[in-house]
Amino acid sequence: MNRRTFLQGAAALPGLAAAISCGRPRAGSDSVVVVGAGIVGASIGYHLAKRGARVTILEKDKPASGATGTSFAYLNASRKRPRPYYNLNLLGIDNWRRLQLEIGSELKIQWGGGVEWHAPGDAADKLRDGLRSYQQWGYPARHVDEAGLRRLLPNIQPGPVGAAAFYEDEAGFDAVPAVDVLLRKAREFGATVTYPAEVTELDVDGDRVRGVRTKSGDFEAGTIVLAAGLGTQQLARLADVNVPLGESSGVLVYLPPQPALLGRVVFSPAGSFKQNPDGRIVSGGGAEGATPEATRAQGQKALENAARYLPQLKGLTAERVAVGHRVLPRDGFPILGLSPKHRNLYIAATHSGITLAPIIGSLASLEILEGVSVDLLDPWRPARFAKG
């Protein structure tokens, strides 16, 4: 088996691609500029630096100031279809475990799983059917009865339970400290993190991008990575590349630190909530309208919904209410890989960036530095939008 074939196969195994870190970067690729310091850009920068590349990470504001900073930060492969997309998210979860082993206790993740339930009715029937389909794929998830639900969530008052599920390997965390840890570790491997540094132009020369121009100076590199969340679409246009992105929005309510109340991510009939490692409880709900008044009202509603099931929250005042604007590619799936027009412009734009960040970082660094094309990423290439 030749080395290229081995690397392609190895990349499909959780954590193995990142473990192959002793190879030399291919000529001309060992200097990389990563545009974006959210969870995806920080992961790509970390993995590149760990493999020996000379990495510069640029952020127009400050790290985690975009979609990452207002993410519910939930690791899951449930609700992910079709099968290849589910598989990619499953690898994302596994690679968070690998990252925790690499980095240690600084990377705080609540590995308590996720719990979902619904009152009797159509939603409960849908939950049972959906759970069975994921079990057929081997996903570690199971039905629980009301007594089991109360054991998993002893502080919860669930009300009538028609169906409940426990997703054993899912997790929650706070994305902002996670980005800080990844960037700190990237720096320890020699990476440079520069902000504020807003990219204003890509220096395109034929089928290559020689570098980027920012309001803070110019940066040249063998490879340019665009991982700027919603900003990736406009940046790609500077190189005449189509990266069609929309967004999905949600309101998040942050409560001041509380005693330990939740060890798992909760999906109640009226909304989701969890407790971060620092004790803050985060509750999520829908976002309609962009006015401050609408945001506050929706935030209050999300808090009230959470308090229906977790009585300890009644009477508490929100520390912060924010609207999260999450990346949503036009077809709903990741956009990962080299631009169809430029042999050194790498695109990384995706929904579920929290779950996928470590596997994207691992495989993108492999593709950039070894010059391979990992077949696991083939369904998600930017070229599918080349005519759009």
C-alpha positions as CSV (number, residue, x, y, z in Angstrom):
1,M,0.0,0.0,0.0
2,N,1.5,3.4,-0.9
3,R,1.7,6.3,1.5
4,R,-1.1,8.3,-0.1
5,T,-3.5,5.4,0.0
6,F,-2.7,4.7,3.6
7,L,-3.2,8.3,4.7
8,Q,-6.6,8.5,2.9
9,G,-7.8,5.4,4.7
10,A,-6.3,6.4,8.1
11,A,-8.1,9.8,7.9
12,A,-11.5,8.0,8.2
13,L,-10.5,6.6,11.7
14,P,-11.2,8.8,14.8
15,G,-8.1,10.5,15.9
16,L,-5.7,8.6,13.7
17,A,-5.2,11.3,11.0
18,A,-4.1,13.7,13.7
19,A,-1.7,11.1,15.2
20,I,0.2,11.0,11.9
21,S,2.1,14.2,12.7
22,C,5.7,13.4,12.1
23,G,5.7,13.7,8.3
24,R,7.3,16.7,6.6
25,P,5.0,19.3,5.1
26,R,5.0,19.2,1.3
27,A,7.1,21.9,-0.4
28,G,5.5,25.3,-0.4
29,S,2.7,24.5,2.0
30,D,4.4,24.8,5.4
31,S,3.4,28.5,5.8
32,V,-0.3,28.9,6.3
33,V,-2.6,31.9,7.0
34,V,-5.8,31.0,8.6
35,V,-8.5,33.7,8.4
36,G,-10.9,33.3,11.3
37,A,-10.4,32.6,15.0
38,G,-13.7,30.9,15.8
39,I,-13.9,27.3,16.8
40,V,-13.2,26.0,13.3
41,G,-10.3,28.4,12.5
42,A,-8.7,27.8,16.0
43,S,-8.9,24.0,15.5
44,I,-7.4,24.2,12.0
45,G,-4.6,26.5,13.3
46,Y,-3.9,24.3,16.2
47,H,-3.7,21.1,14.1
48,L,-1.5,22.8,11.5
49,A,0.9,24.2,14.1
50,K,1.1,20.8,15.9
51,R,2.2,19.2,12.6
52,G,5.0,21.7,12.2
53,A,3.6,24.3,9.9
54,R,4.3,28.0,10.2
55,V,0.9,29.3,11.0
56,T,-0.6,32.8,11.3
57,I,-4.2,33.1,12.5
58,L,-6.0,36.3,11.7
59,E,-9.2,37.6,13.3
60,K,-11.0,40.8,12.4
61,D,-12.3,41.5,15.9
62,K,-11.3,39.1,18.7
63,P,-11.3,35.3,19.0
64,A,-14.7,33.6,19.2
65,S,-16.4,37.0,18.5
66,G,-18.7,35.6,15.8
67,A,-21.0,32.6,15.7
68,T,-18.8,30.7,18.1
69,G,-19.3,33.2,20.9
70,T,-23.1,32.8,20.8
71,S,-23.3,29.1,20.2
72,F,-25.2,26.7,22.4
73,A,-22.1,24.5,22.1
74,Y,-23.6,21.0,22.0
75,L,-21.7,18.0,20.6
76,N,-24.0,15.5,18.8
77,A,-24.5,13.3,15.9
78,S,-28.2,12.7,16.5
79,R,-30.5,14.6,14.1
80,K,-27.8,14.5,11.5
81,R,-28.6,13.0,8.1
82,P,-27.8,11.6,5.6
83,R,-25.4,8.8,6.7
84,P,-22.2,10.4,5.5
85,Y,-23.0,13.6,7.4
86,Y,-23.9,11.6,10.5
87,N,-20.5,9.8,10.2
88,L,-18.6,13.0,10.0
89,N,-20.4,14.4,13.1
90,L,-19.7,11.1,14.9
91,L,-16.0,11.5,14.1
92,G,-16.3,15.1,15.4
93,I,-17.4,13.8,18.8
94,D,-14.7,11.2,18.9
95,N,-12.0,13.8,18.0
96,W,-13.1,16.0,20.9
97,R,-12.2,13.1,23.2
98,R,-8.9,12.8,21.4
99,L,-8.3,16.5,21.8
100,Q,-9.0,16.3,25.5
101,L,-6.4,13.5,25.8
102,E,-3.9,15.6,24.0
103,I,-4.5,18.9,25.8
104,G,-5.6,17.7,29.2
105,S,-7.9,19.2,31.9
106,E,-7.6,22.7,30.4
107,L,-10.2,21.7,27.8
108,K,-13.4,21.3,29.9
109,I,-16.2,19.3,28.4
110,Q,-19.3,18.0,30.1
111,W,-19.5,14.4,28.9
112,G,-22.9,13.7,30.5
113,G,-24.8,12.9,27.3
114,G,-28.0,14.5,26.1
115,V,-31.6,13.8,27.3
116,E,-34.7,14.6,25.3
117,W,-38.4,14.0,26.1
118,H,-41.8,14.9,24.9
119,A,-45.4,14.6,26.2
120,P,-47.6,12.0,24.7
121,G,-48.5,12.8,21.1
122,D,-47.0,13.2,17.6
123,A,-43.7,14.6,18.9
124,A,-43.2,11.6,21.2
125,D,-43.9,9.2,18.3
126,K,-41.4,11.1,16.1
127,L,-38.8,10.8,18.8
128,R,-39.3,7.0,19.1
129,D,-39.0,6.6,15.3
130,G,-36.0,8.8,15.0
131,L,-34.2,7.1,17.8
132,R,-34.7,3.7,16.3
133,S,-33.2,4.8,13.0
134,Y,-30.0,6.1,14.7
135,Q,-29.8,2.9,16.8
136,Q,-29.7,1.0,13.5
137,W,-26.6,2.9,12.6
138,G,-25.0,1.9,15.9
139,Y,-25.4,5.2,17.7
140,P,-25.1,4.9,21.5
141,A,-28.6,6.0,22.4
142,R,-31.5,4.4,24.2
143,H,-35.1,4.9,25.2
144,V,-35.8,5.6,28.9
145,D,-39.0,5.5,30.9
146,E,-40.1,8.3,33.2
147,A,-38.3,6.8,36.2
148,G,-35.1,6.5,34.1
149,L,-35.5,10.2,33.0
150,R,-35.8,11.3,36.6
151,R,-32.6,9.3,37.5
152,L,-30.7,11.0,34.7
153,L,-32.0,14.4,35.6
154,P,-32.9,14.4,39.3
155,N,-33.5,18.1,39.5
156,I,-35.9,18.1,36.6
157,Q,-39.7,18.1,36.8
158,P,-40.6,16.7,33.4
159,G,-44.4,16.7,33.4
160,P,-46.2,14.1,31.4
161,V,-43.7,11.9,29.5
162,G,-44.8,10.2,26.2
163,A,-41.2,9.2,25.1
164,A,-37.7,10.0,26.3
165,A,-34.3,9.3,24.9
166,F,-30.7,9.3,26.3
167,Y,-27.9,10.1,23.8
168,E,-25.0,8.6,25.8
169,D,-21.9,10.1,24.1
170,E,-23.2,13.6,23.5
171,A,-21.8,16.6,25.5
172,G,-21.8,20.3,26.1
173,F,-19.2,22.9,26.9
174,D,-18.5,26.6,26.7
175,A,-17.0,27.3,23.3
176,V,-15.2,30.6,24.1
177,P,-12.8,29.1,26.7
178,A,-12.3,26.1,24.3
179,V,-11.1,28.6,21.6
180,D,-8.8,30.2,24.0
181,V,-7.3,26.9,24.9
182,L,-6.8,25.9,21.2
183,L,-5.2,29.2,20.4
184,R,-2.9,29.0,23.4
185,K,-1.8,25.6,22.4
186,A,-1.3,26.7,18.8
187,R,1.0,29.5,20.1
188,E,3.0,26.9,22.0
189,F,3.6,25.1,18.7
190,G,4.8,28.4,17.2
191,A,1.6,29.9,15.7
192,T,1.0,33.6,15.6
193,V,-2.5,34.9,16.5
194,T,-3.2,38.5,15.3
195,Y,-6.3,40.6,15.9
196,P,-7.9,42.9,15.1
197,A,-6.8,42.2,11.5
198,E,-9.7,42.5,9.1
199,V,-8.9,41.1,5.6
200,T,-9.7,43.6,2.9
201,E,-8.2,41.9,-0.2
202,L,-6.8,38.5,-1.4
203,D,-3.7,38.8,-3.5
204,V,-4.7,36.5,-6.4
205,D,-2.1,35.5,-9.0
206,G,-3.5,33.2,-11.6
207,D,-4.5,29.9,-9.9
208,R,-2.8,30.9,-6.6
209,V,-3.5,33.3,-3.7
210,R,-0.2,34.7,-2.7
211,G,-1.4,36.3,0.5
212,V,-3.9,38.5,2.2
213,R,-4.1,42.3,2.8
214,T,-5.5,43.5,6.1
215,K,-6.0,46.8,7.8
216,S,-3.1,45.8,10.0
217,G,-0.7,44.8,7.2
218,D,0.0,42.2,4.5
219,F,0.5,38.5,5.1
220,E,2.0,36.0,2.5
221,A,1.7,32.3,2.8
222,G,1.9,29.0,0.8
223,T,-1.7,28.3,1.7
224,I,-4.6,30.5,2.7
225,V,-7.5,29.0,4.7
226,L,-10.8,30.8,4.9
227,A,-12.6,29.8,8.1
228,A,-14.3,33.1,9.0
229,G,-17.8,31.8,9.6
230,L,-20.4,34.0,7.9
231,G,-17.6,36.2,6.6
232,T,-16.3,33.4,4.5
233,Q,-18.7,34.1,1.7
234,Q,-17.6,37.7,1.2
235,L,-13.9,36.8,1.5
236,A,-14.2,34.0,-1.1
237,R,-15.8,36.5,-3.5
238,L,-12.6,38.4,-3.4
239,A,-11.1,35.5,-5.2
240,D,-14.2,35.0,-7.4
241,V,-15.2,31.8,-5.6
242,N,-18.8,31.0,-4.8
243,V,-19.4,29.9,-1.1
244,P,-23.1,30.3,-0.7
245,L,-23.9,30.9,3.0
246,G,-27.1,31.8,4.9
247,E,-27.6,31.8,8.6
248,S,-29.9,30.3,11.3
249,S,-30.6,32.4,14.4
250,G,-31.4,31.6,17.9
251,V,-31.7,33.4,21.2
252,L,-29.5,32.3,24.1
253,V,-30.0,33.3,27.8
254,Y,-27.1,33.1,30.2
255,L,-27.7,32.9,33.9
256,P,-25.1,33.7,36.6
257,P,-23.2,30.7,38.0
258,Q,-25.3,28.3,39.9
259,P,-24.7,25.3,42.1
260,A,-24.4,22.0,40.2
261,L,-27.9,21.3,38.9
262,L,-27.4,19.6,35.5
263,G,-24.9,17.0,34.4
264,R,-26.4,16.6,30.9
265,V,-27.7,18.7,28.0
266,V,-31.4,18.9,28.2
267,F,-34.0,19.0,25.4
268,S,-37.4,19.6,27.0
269,P,-40.7,19.9,25.1
270,A,-40.3,23.7,25.3
271,G,-36.6,24.4,24.6
272,S,-33.1,23.4,25.4
273,F,-30.8,24.2,28.3
274,K,-27.6,23.1,29.9
275,Q,-25.1,24.0,32.6
276,N,-21.6,25.0,31.5
277,P,-18.4,24.0,33.4
278,D,-18.3,27.4,35.1
279,G,-21.8,26.9,36.6
280,R,-23.6,29.2,34.1
281,I,-26.9,27.9,32.8
282,V,-27.6,28.5,29.1
283,S,-31.1,28.3,27.7
284,G,-31.9,28.4,24.0
285,G,-35.0,29.3,22.0
286,G,-36.0,30.6,18.6
287,A,-35.2,34.1,17.3
288,E,-37.7,36.1,15.4
289,G,-37.1,39.8,14.6
290,A,-33.9,41.7,15.3
291,T,-35.0,44.5,17.6
292,P,-33.6,44.7,21.2
293,E,-37.1,44.5,22.6
294,A,-37.9,41.3,20.6
295,T,-34.6,39.7,21.8
296,R,-35.3,40.5,25.4
297,A,-38.8,39.2,25.2
298,Q,-37.6,36.0,23.5
299,G,-34.9,35.6,26.0
300,Q,-37.3,36.0,28.9
301,K,-39.6,33.3,27.2
302,A,-36.6,30.9,26.9
303,L,-35.8,31.4,30.6
304,E,-39.4,30.8,31.6
305,N,-39.6,27.7,29.5
306,A,-36.5,26.3,31.2
307,A,-37.8,27.2,34.7
308,R,-41.0,25.1,33.9
309,Y,-38.8,22.0,34.2
310,L,-36.0,23.2,36.4
311,P,-37.7,25.1,39.3
312,Q,-34.5,26.4,40.8
313,L,-34.4,28.9,37.9
314,K,-37.6,30.6,38.9
315,G,-37.0,34.2,39.9
316,L,-33.5,34.4,38.5
317,T,-32.4,37.3,36.3
318,A,-30.5,36.8,33.0
319,E,-26.9,37.8,33.1
320,R,-26.9,38.2,29.3
321,V,-29.3,37.6,26.4
322,A,-27.7,37.2,22.9
323,V,-28.8,36.3,19.4
324,G,-26.6,33.7,17.8
325,H,-26.2,33.8,14.0
326,R,-25.0,30.3,12.9
327,V,-23.5,29.5,9.6
328,L,-25.8,27.6,7.3
329,P,-24.4,26.6,3.8
330,R,-27.0,26.8,1.1
331,D,-27.6,23.0,0.9
332,G,-27.2,22.6,4.7
333,F,-23.9,20.7,4.5
334,P,-20.2,21.6,5.1
335,I,-18.1,23.3,2.5
336,L,-14.6,21.9,2.9
337,G,-11.5,21.7,0.7
338,L,-9.6,23.6,-1.9
339,S,-11.2,26.2,-4.1
340,P,-12.0,24.8,-7.6
341,K,-10.1,27.8,-9.0
342,H,-7.1,28.1,-6.8
343,R,-4.7,25.3,-5.8
344,N,-3.8,26.9,-2.4
345,L,-7.0,28.5,-1.2
346,Y,-8.7,26.2,1.4
347,I,-12.4,26.8,2.4
348,A,-13.9,25.7,5.7
349,A,-17.5,26.8,6.3
350,T,-20.1,24.6,8.0
351,H,-23.1,24.3,10.2
352,S,-22.5,22.2,13.4
353,G,-19.0,23.8,13.5
354,I,-18.8,23.1,17.3
355,T,-19.2,19.3,16.8
356,L,-17.1,19.2,13.6
357,A,-14.2,21.5,14.5
358,P,-11.6,18.9,15.6
359,I,-12.2,16.5,12.7
360,I,-12.1,19.4,10.3
361,G,-8.9,20.6,11.9
362,S,-7.3,17.2,11.7
363,L,-8.3,16.4,8.1
364,A,-7.7,19.9,6.7
365,S,-4.2,19.9,8.2
366,L,-3.6,16.5,6.6
367,E,-4.8,17.7,3.2
368,I,-2.9,21.0,3.3
369,L,0.4,19.7,4.5
370,E,0.6,16.3,2.9
371,G,-1.1,17.1,-0.4
372,V,-3.6,14.3,-0.1
373,S,-7.4,14.4,-0.8
374,V,-9.2,12.7,2.1
375,D,-12.1,10.8,0.5
376,L,-14.2,11.3,3.7
377,L,-14.5,14.9,2.7
378,D,-15.4,14.3,-0.9
379,P,-19.2,15.0,-0.5
380,W,-18.5,18.4,0.9
381,R,-16.1,20.0,-1.6
382,P,-16.5,23.7,-2.7
383,A,-16.6,22.6,-6.3
384,R,-20.2,21.6,-6.1
385,F,-21.1,25.3,-6.1
386,A,-18.7,26.2,-9.0
387,K,-21.6,27.0,-11.3
388,G,-23.8,28.7,-8.8
